[in-house]
Amino acid sequence: MLHYEIILYWSQETRAFIVEVPELPGCIADGETYQQALENVEIMMQEWIETAQELGREIPTPKIRSILT
């Protein structure tokens, strides 16, 4: 399971939902619906991590955020 923060927003310009993963530079996906965008970003995060592993690059540790603070 991937535990990275995501940012999901509607882009009027592209008429699609956009999802960015700030902790994984360049990891971004889109979709016609927000569900589709979330499904697509899960695939992109996995591919980002696999590529980083293949290249021997460091994989960021997910930030922990608490709603109780």
Jmol script that loads the backbone (N, CA, C; Angstrom):
load data "model"
ATOM      1  N   MET A   1       0.837  -1.181   0.000  1.00  0.00           N
ATOM      2  CA  MET A   1       0.000   0.000   0.000  1.00  0.00           C
ATOM      3  C   MET A   1       0.880   1.242   0.000  1.00  0.00           C
ATOM      4  N   LEU A   2       0.519   2.205  -0.797  1.00  0.00           N
ATOM      5  CA  LEU A   2       1.267   3.453  -0.914  1.00  0.00           C
ATOM      6  C   LEU A   2       0.634   4.498   0.003  1.00  0.00           C
ATOM      7  N   HIS A   3       1.453   5.175   0.782  1.00  0.00           N
ATOM      8  CA  HIS A   3       0.949   6.125   1.770  1.00  0.00           C
ATOM      9  C   HIS A   3       1.474   7.534   1.533  1.00  0.00           C
ATOM     10  N   TYR A   4       1.513   7.960   0.312  1.00  0.00           N
ATOM     11  CA  TYR A   4       2.001   9.295  -0.009  1.00  0.00           C
ATOM     12  C   TYR A   4       0.839  10.277  -0.091  1.00  0.00           C
ATOM     13  N   GLU A   5       1.134  11.510   0.287  1.00  0.00           N
ATOM     14  CA  GLU A   5       0.145  12.572   0.169  1.00  0.00           C
ATOM     15  C   GLU A   5      -0.126  12.835  -1.316  1.00  0.00           C
ATOM     16  N   ILE A   6      -1.384  13.079  -1.636  1.00  0.00           N
ATOM     17  CA  ILE A   6      -1.735  13.435  -3.011  1.00  0.00           C
ATOM     18  C   ILE A   6      -2.520  14.742  -3.005  1.00  0.00           C
ATOM     19  N   ILE A   7      -2.455  15.431  -4.123  1.00  0.00           N
ATOM     20  CA  ILE A   7      -3.240  16.642  -4.334  1.00  0.00           C
ATOM     21  C   ILE A   7      -4.112  16.365  -5.552  1.00  0.00           C
ATOM     22  N   LEU A   8      -5.413  16.487  -5.374  1.00  0.00           N
ATOM     23  CA  LEU A   8      -6.382  16.204  -6.436  1.00  0.00           C
ATOM     24  C   LEU A   8      -7.144  17.489  -6.749  1.00  0.00           C
ATOM     25  N   TYR A   9      -7.194  17.853  -8.029  1.00  0.00           N
ATOM     26  CA  TYR A   9      -7.928  19.060  -8.398  1.00  0.00           C
ATOM     27  C   TYR A   9      -8.465  18.933  -9.820  1.00  0.00           C
ATOM     28  N   TRP A  10      -9.439  19.764 -10.130  1.00  0.00           N
ATOM     29  CA  TRP A  10     -10.029  19.831 -11.452  1.00  0.00           C
ATOM     30  C   TRP A  10      -9.280  20.860 -12.282  1.00  0.00           C
ATOM     31  N   SER A  11      -8.929  20.496 -13.512  1.00  0.00           N
ATOM     32  CA  SER A  11      -8.278  21.428 -14.424  1.00  0.00           C
ATOM     33  C   SER A  11      -9.269  21.810 -15.512  1.00  0.00           C
ATOM     34  N   GLN A  12      -9.694  23.042 -15.479  1.00  0.00           N
ATOM     35  CA  GLN A  12     -10.616  23.521 -16.511  1.00  0.00           C
ATOM     36  C   GLN A  12      -9.928  23.524 -17.879  1.00  0.00           C
ATOM     37  N   GLU A  13      -8.625  23.801 -17.857  1.00  0.00           N
ATOM     38  CA  GLU A  13      -7.856  23.868 -19.108  1.00  0.00           C
ATOM     39  C   GLU A  13      -7.861  22.525 -19.847  1.00  0.00           C
ATOM     40  N   THR A  14      -7.605  21.444 -19.116  1.00  0.00           N
ATOM     41  CA  THR A  14      -7.556  20.123 -19.746  1.00  0.00           C
ATOM     42  C   THR A  14      -8.869  19.360 -19.602  1.00  0.00           C
ATOM     43  N   ARG A  15      -9.813  19.927 -18.824  1.00  0.00           N
ATOM     44  CA  ARG A  15     -11.115  19.304 -18.564  1.00  0.00           C
ATOM     45  C   ARG A  15     -10.934  17.887 -18.025  1.00  0.00           C
ATOM     46  N   ALA A  16     -10.063  17.796 -17.014  1.00  0.00           N
ATOM     47  CA  ALA A  16      -9.776  16.504 -16.382  1.00  0.00           C
ATOM     48  C   ALA A  16      -9.384  16.742 -14.930  1.00  0.00           C
ATOM     49  N   PHE A  17      -9.538  15.695 -14.128  1.00  0.00           N
ATOM     50  CA  PHE A  17      -9.036  15.730 -12.764  1.00  0.00           C
ATOM     51  C   PHE A  17      -7.541  15.428 -12.814  1.00  0.00           C
ATOM     52  N   ILE A  18      -6.769  16.184 -12.057  1.00  0.00           N
ATOM     53  CA  ILE A  18      -5.328  16.034 -11.999  1.00  0.00           C
ATOM     54  C   ILE A  18      -4.952  15.603 -10.584  1.00  0.00           C
ATOM     55  N   VAL A  19      -4.017  14.669 -10.490  1.00  0.00           N
ATOM     56  CA  VAL A  19      -3.517  14.229  -9.190  1.00  0.00           C
ATOM     57  C   VAL A  19      -1.995  14.353  -9.208  1.00  0.00           C
ATOM     58  N   GLU A  20      -1.464  15.041  -8.213  1.00  0.00           N
ATOM     59  CA  GLU A  20      -0.021  15.196  -8.062  1.00  0.00           C
ATOM     60  C   GLU A  20       0.415  14.539  -6.758  1.00  0.00           C
ATOM     61  N   VAL A  21       1.633  14.004  -6.758  1.00  0.00           N
ATOM     62  CA  VAL A  21       2.219  13.398  -5.564  1.00  0.00           C
ATOM     63  C   VAL A  21       3.471  14.213  -5.236  1.00  0.00           C
ATOM     64  N   PRO A  22       3.349  15.201  -4.348  1.00  0.00           N
ATOM     65  CA  PRO A  22       4.465  16.112  -4.099  1.00  0.00           C
ATOM     66  C   PRO A  22       5.758  15.426  -3.643  1.00  0.00           C
ATOM     67  N   GLU A  23       5.652  14.319  -2.929  1.00  0.00           N
ATOM     68  CA  GLU A  23       6.844  13.650  -2.402  1.00  0.00           C
ATOM     69  C   GLU A  23       7.585  12.849  -3.467  1.00  0.00           C
ATOM     70  N   LEU A  24       6.937  12.605  -4.602  1.00  0.00           N
ATOM     71  CA  LEU A  24       7.556  11.877  -5.709  1.00  0.00           C
ATOM     72  C   LEU A  24       7.641  12.830  -6.900  1.00  0.00           C
ATOM     73  N   PRO A  25       8.721  13.565  -7.036  1.00  0.00           N
ATOM     74  CA  PRO A  25       8.834  14.591  -8.070  1.00  0.00           C
ATOM     75  C   PRO A  25       8.474  14.085  -9.465  1.00  0.00           C
ATOM     76  N   GLY A  26       7.581  14.819 -10.111  1.00  0.00           N
ATOM     77  CA  GLY A  26       7.169  14.480 -11.463  1.00  0.00           C
ATOM     78  C   GLY A  26       6.079  13.429 -11.536  1.00  0.00           C
ATOM     79  N   CYS A  27       5.635  12.924 -10.392  1.00  0.00           N
ATOM     80  CA  CYS A  27       4.594  11.897 -10.376  1.00  0.00           C
ATOM     81  C   CYS A  27       3.234  12.588 -10.426  1.00  0.00           C
ATOM     82  N   ILE A  28       2.571  12.435 -11.563  1.00  0.00           N
ATOM     83  CA  ILE A  28       1.301  13.113 -11.803  1.00  0.00           C
ATOM     84  C   ILE A  28       0.452  12.232 -12.714  1.00  0.00           C
ATOM     85  N   ALA A  29      -0.852  12.312 -12.535  1.00  0.00           N
ATOM     86  CA  ALA A  29      -1.767  11.547 -13.383  1.00  0.00           C
ATOM     87  C   ALA A  29      -3.044  12.353 -13.565  1.00  0.00           C
ATOM     88  N   ASP A  30      -3.863  11.900 -14.488  1.00  0.00           N
ATOM     89  CA  ASP A  30      -5.140  12.571 -14.700  1.00  0.00           C
ATOM     90  C   ASP A  30      -6.222  11.532 -14.967  1.00  0.00           C
ATOM     91  N   GLY A  31      -7.454  12.013 -15.058  1.00  0.00           N
ATOM     92  CA  GLY A  31      -8.565  11.141 -15.359  1.00  0.00           C
ATOM     93  C   GLY A  31      -9.826  11.943 -15.617  1.00  0.00           C
ATOM     94  N   GLU A  32     -10.762  11.344 -16.329  1.00  0.00           N
ATOM     95  CA  GLU A  32     -12.029  12.016 -16.620  1.00  0.00           C
ATOM     96  C   GLU A  32     -12.882  12.170 -15.365  1.00  0.00           C
ATOM     97  N   THR A  33     -12.719  11.244 -14.406  1.00  0.00           N
ATOM     98  CA  THR A  33     -13.403  11.327 -13.120  1.00  0.00           C
ATOM     99  C   THR A  33     -12.340  11.312 -12.029  1.00  0.00           C
ATOM    100  N   TYR A  34     -12.738  11.734 -10.817  1.00  0.00           N
ATOM    101  CA  TYR A  34     -11.725  11.711  -9.760  1.00  0.00           C
ATOM    102  C   TYR A  34     -11.356  10.287  -9.400  1.00  0.00           C
ATOM    103  N   GLN A  35     -12.295   9.341  -9.518  1.00  0.00           N
ATOM    104  CA  GLN A  35     -11.960   7.942  -9.255  1.00  0.00           C
ATOM    105  C   GLN A  35     -10.917   7.436 -10.251  1.00  0.00           C
ATOM    106  N   GLN A  36     -11.118   7.763 -11.515  1.00  0.00           N
ATOM    107  CA  GLN A  36     -10.172   7.344 -12.549  1.00  0.00           C
ATOM    108  C   GLN A  36      -8.800   7.986 -12.317  1.00  0.00           C
ATOM    109  N   ALA A  37      -8.790   9.251 -11.927  1.00  0.00           N
ATOM    110  CA  ALA A  37      -7.526   9.937 -11.658  1.00  0.00           C
ATOM    111  C   ALA A  37      -6.795   9.277 -10.491  1.00  0.00           C
ATOM    112  N   LEU A  38      -7.526   8.881  -9.455  1.00  0.00           N
ATOM    113  CA  LEU A  38      -6.906   8.210  -8.321  1.00  0.00           C
ATOM    114  C   LEU A  38      -6.368   6.840  -8.709  1.00  0.00           C
ATOM    115  N   GLU A  39      -7.109   6.100  -9.513  1.00  0.00           N
ATOM    116  CA  GLU A  39      -6.624   4.804  -9.996  1.00  0.00           C
ATOM    117  C   GLU A  39      -5.349   4.983 -10.820  1.00  0.00           C
ATOM    118  N   ASN A  40      -5.349   5.984 -11.686  1.00  0.00           N
ATOM    119  CA  ASN A  40      -4.185   6.231 -12.540  1.00  0.00           C
ATOM    120  C   ASN A  40      -2.959   6.651 -11.730  1.00  0.00           C
ATOM    121  N   VAL A  41      -3.168   7.456 -10.688  1.00  0.00           N
ATOM    122  CA  VAL A  41      -2.011   7.901  -9.905  1.00  0.00           C
ATOM    123  C   VAL A  41      -1.439   6.746  -9.084  1.00  0.00           C
ATOM    124  N   GLU A  42      -2.255   5.800  -8.681  1.00  0.00           N
ATOM    125  CA  GLU A  42      -1.715   4.624  -7.981  1.00  0.00           C
ATOM    126  C   GLU A  42      -0.751   3.866  -8.893  1.00  0.00           C
ATOM    127  N   ILE A  43      -1.119   3.731 -10.152  1.00  0.00           N
ATOM    128  CA  ILE A  43      -0.244   3.072 -11.129  1.00  0.00           C
ATOM    129  C   ILE A  43       1.039   3.874 -11.308  1.00  0.00           C
ATOM    130  N   MET A  44       0.901   5.197 -11.426  1.00  0.00           N
ATOM    131  CA  MET A  44       2.075   6.047 -11.630  1.00  0.00           C
ATOM    132  C   MET A  44       3.016   6.028 -10.431  1.00  0.00           C
ATOM    133  N   MET A  45       2.460   6.000  -9.217  1.00  0.00           N
ATOM    134  CA  MET A  45       3.314   5.933  -8.026  1.00  0.00           C
ATOM    135  C   MET A  45       4.107   4.628  -8.018  1.00  0.00           C
ATOM    136  N   GLN A  46       3.435   3.531  -8.334  1.00  0.00           N
ATOM    137  CA  GLN A  46       4.121   2.241  -8.356  1.00  0.00           C
ATOM    138  C   GLN A  46       5.237   2.241  -9.402  1.00  0.00           C
ATOM    139  N   GLU A  47       4.947   2.784 -10.592  1.00  0.00           N
ATOM    140  CA  GLU A  47       5.955   2.859 -11.642  1.00  0.00           C
ATOM    141  C   GLU A  47       7.102   3.788 -11.251  1.00  0.00           C
ATOM    142  N   TRP A  48       6.786   4.884 -10.571  1.00  0.00           N
ATOM    143  CA  TRP A  48       7.820   5.810 -10.112  1.00  0.00           C
ATOM    144  C   TRP A  48       8.774   5.083  -9.173  1.00  0.00           C
ATOM    145  N   ILE A  49       8.218   4.354  -8.225  1.00  0.00           N
ATOM    146  CA  ILE A  49       9.024   3.629  -7.236  1.00  0.00           C
ATOM    147  C   ILE A  49       9.841   2.530  -7.909  1.00  0.00           C
ATOM    148  N   GLU A  50       9.229   1.782  -8.812  1.00  0.00           N
ATOM    149  CA  GLU A  50       9.952   0.721  -9.519  1.00  0.00           C
ATOM    150  C   GLU A  50      11.123   1.287 -10.320  1.00  0.00           C
ATOM    151  N   THR A  51      10.897   2.394 -10.991  1.00  0.00           N
ATOM    152  CA  THR A  51      11.957   3.031 -11.781  1.00  0.00           C
ATOM    153  C   THR A  51      13.081   3.524 -10.873  1.00  0.00           C
ATOM    154  N   ALA A  52      12.719   4.143  -9.746  1.00  0.00           N
ATOM    155  CA  ALA A  52      13.738   4.615  -8.804  1.00  0.00           C
ATOM    156  C   ALA A  52      14.574   3.448  -8.289  1.00  0.00           C
ATOM    157  N   GLN A  53      13.924   2.325  -7.994  1.00  0.00           N
ATOM    158  CA  GLN A  53      14.653   1.145  -7.528  1.00  0.00           C
ATOM    159  C   GLN A  53      15.612   0.642  -8.600  1.00  0.00           C
ATOM    160  N   GLU A  54      15.146   0.566  -9.845  1.00  0.00           N
ATOM    161  CA  GLU A  54      15.986   0.101 -10.950  1.00  0.00           C
ATOM    162  C   GLU A  54      17.206   0.995 -11.149  1.00  0.00           C
ATOM    163  N   LEU A  55      17.030   2.298 -10.920  1.00  0.00           N
ATOM    164  CA  LEU A  55      18.116   3.258 -11.112  1.00  0.00           C
ATOM    165  C   LEU A  55      18.972   3.448  -9.861  1.00  0.00           C
ATOM    166  N   GLY A  56      18.595   2.764  -8.789  1.00  0.00           N
ATOM    167  CA  GLY A  56      19.336   2.879  -7.538  1.00  0.00           C
ATOM    168  C   GLY A  56      19.135   4.201  -6.832  1.00  0.00           C
ATOM    169  N   ARG A  57      18.028   4.842  -7.086  1.00  0.00           N
ATOM    170  CA  ARG A  57      17.749   6.131  -6.456  1.00  0.00           C
ATOM    171  C   ARG A  57      16.990   5.939  -5.144  1.00  0.00           C
ATOM    172  N   GLU A  58      17.115   6.928  -4.294  1.00  0.00           N
ATOM    173  CA  GLU A  58      16.439   6.889  -3.003  1.00  0.00           C
ATOM    174  C   GLU A  58      14.932   7.072  -3.184  1.00  0.00           C
ATOM    175  N   ILE A  59      14.182   6.298  -2.436  1.00  0.00           N
ATOM    176  CA  ILE A  59      12.725   6.409  -2.460  1.00  0.00           C
ATOM    177  C   ILE A  59      12.309   7.157  -1.199  1.00  0.00           C
ATOM    178  N   PRO A  60      11.645   8.293  -1.362  1.00  0.00           N
ATOM    179  CA  PRO A  60      11.263   9.086  -0.188  1.00  0.00           C
ATOM    180  C   PRO A  60      10.347   8.307   0.753  1.00  0.00           C
ATOM    181  N   THR A  61      10.571   8.536   2.045  1.00  0.00           N
ATOM    182  CA  THR A  61       9.687   7.978   3.054  1.00  0.00           C
ATOM    183  C   THR A  61       8.437   8.853   3.097  1.00  0.00           C
ATOM    184  N   PRO A  62       7.259   8.244   3.091  1.00  0.00           N
ATOM    185  CA  PRO A  62       6.031   9.060   3.151  1.00  0.00           C
ATOM    186  C   PRO A  62       6.001   9.914   4.415  1.00  0.00           C
ATOM    187  N   LYS A  63       5.574  11.148   4.272  1.00  0.00           N
ATOM    188  CA  LYS A  63       5.428  12.042   5.420  1.00  0.00           C
ATOM    189  C   LYS A  63       4.228  11.581   6.236  1.00  0.00           C
ATOM    190  N   ILE A  64       4.342  11.770   7.527  1.00  0.00           N
ATOM    191  CA  ILE A  64       3.234  11.410   8.409  1.00  0.00           C
ATOM    192  C   ILE A  64       2.547  12.696   8.845  1.00  0.00           C
ATOM    193  N   ARG A  65       1.249  12.730   8.634  1.00  0.00           N
ATOM    194  CA  ARG A  65       0.471  13.890   9.006  1.00  0.00           C
ATOM    195  C   ARG A  65      -0.638  13.419   9.926  1.00  0.00           C
ATOM    196  N   SER A  66      -0.842  14.112  11.002  1.00  0.00           N
ATOM    197  CA  SER A  66      -1.886  13.738  11.941  1.00  0.00           C
ATOM    198  C   SER A  66      -2.970  14.797  11.954  1.00  0.00           C
ATOM    199  N   ILE A  67      -4.206  14.357  11.903  1.00  0.00           N
ATOM    200  CA  ILE A  67      -5.320  15.301  11.969  1.00  0.00           C
ATOM    201  C   ILE A  67      -5.646  15.635  13.432  1.00  0.00           C
ATOM    202  N   LEU A  68      -4.962  14.964  14.350  1.00  0.00           N
ATOM    203  CA  LEU A  68      -5.235  15.153  15.764  1.00  0.00           C
ATOM    204  C   LEU A  68      -4.356  16.222  16.396  1.00  0.00           C
ATOM    205  N   THR A  69      -3.434  16.810  15.632  1.00  0.00           N
ATOM    206  CA  THR A  69      -2.547  17.820  16.226  1.00  0.00           C
ATOM    207  C   THR A  69      -3.102  19.188  16.078  1.00  0.00           C
TER     208      THR A  69
END
end "model"
wireframe off; spacefill off
backbone 0.3
color backbone group
